[in-house]
Amino acid sequence: MTPVQTIRIGVLGTHSTGKTTLLKRIEMELRAEGVTVARTGRLAKRAAAAGLPKMQHHTAQSTEWIITQGIADEIGAVAQGAEVVLVDRAAHDAVAYFHAALEYRGEVPPRLERERLLTLASTQLPKYNLLFATVLDESVPVDTGHDYDARYRRLVDQHVHRLLANDDIPHQRVTSDSDSQTHAIEQTLRLCLKEAAV
């Protein structure tokens, strides 16, 4: 049996905290159960390829591009018939990166601009059946192929969890602990397979 409507699972969190790995594991488990899965992602790399700034250089423009491109990717995945869409970097992720970049640079954007971007990201919230937020664990080594600024990475983590808490957004925190990862996968499987049985 198949789900009656597309299920969307979103993940957000600072870089190198296991978002993509978690979604790959979820995708593998769902495909093993015969579920059609689409996974979105690579938004920051695509933004950089389009000439937009990234990481601590994020602007309102790059943030808006990432949010709207992510929304378009999700719509495309649903239109192509995916039963489950795994969203690597749910919309609020871009807002958290932007706020962290501003704090990092000691800048304050106009209030209306901040509210506009947050409102744009918030349009996606009702569409997510599950939202996972990874938690930074600085004891876990990062990919040495990336030149990450540790302070900025911490700021993103703080802003992700602050946004979720301030707006009282339902989500599940996922740590680097294997039990936490396994629980997130099991939670997703229960939801998706329950819907498939309806």
Buried (B, 14 or more C-beta within 10 A) or exposed (E): EEBEEBBBBBBBBBBBBBBBEBBBBBBEBBEEEEBBBBBBBBBBEBBBEEEBBBBBEBBBEBBBBBBEBBBEBBEEBBEEEBBBBBBBBBBBBBBBBBBBBBBBEEEEBEEEEBEBBBEBBBEBBEBBBBBBBBBBEEEEEEEEEEEBEEEBBBBBBBBBBEBBEEEEBEBBEBBBEEEBBEBBBEBBBEBBBEBBEE
